[in-house]
Amino acid sequence: FKKQKIQKSLSFPKLAYLRFGENVRALRREKHLSQEELSEMVFTTQKYISCIETGRAHPGLEACLRIADALHVSIDTLLKGIIETGSEVLKPNSPEQDLLDDVIWAVHRYLENR
């Protein structure tokens, strides 16, 4: 209960990065990988993976795609729970909603051109 109360007070971007990190951590553990092993697979540092998993780092599209590839999952698996949260928090035509729409469109175009 306390965790949900704290999350509801977070802004959408912070909550999105927190949920993304939770998804990365769960999938990494499911694959029995250490943060160090995952970091080597995505050409970054263990500290950066730790920051992603705790929501302190804000990975770009390329880093997200590398992580998805390393974990053998689709990008939407990593984004699970984020889009749904956005629709609850974001107002239509807000700058935040526009940003989310742009990110989703960029991911879609990238995946089509792979």
Phi, psi and omega in degrees: 000314182299319180298317179297320180298318179295315182296324180296334180274351179282149174288162182303311182301318180296317179295321179298313179294324178295314179295319178301313179299320177298320178295317178299312181300313182299316180291322178298314179294322178301326180272003180059043178252144172276166175299322179297315180296316178296319181298322178293324181291331182251012174059051177217195182255159177298322180298320179295319177298318177300316179294323176297314184295336180259004177080008181275338178256150181242083184293145177278180183301315182298317178296319179298318180292321177297318179296316179301315179298315182297325181270000179057046176227165176279160180297326180290338173294319178292331182270004182306130178088349183272313181297317179299320178296320181300320182291335178281329189261323188272142176271143177304142178064015175280159178302324180293317179295320178299318178297314179299316178300319179296319180295314180299317179296318180296318178296315180301312179297317180300313182293326177294329184266005180285000000 
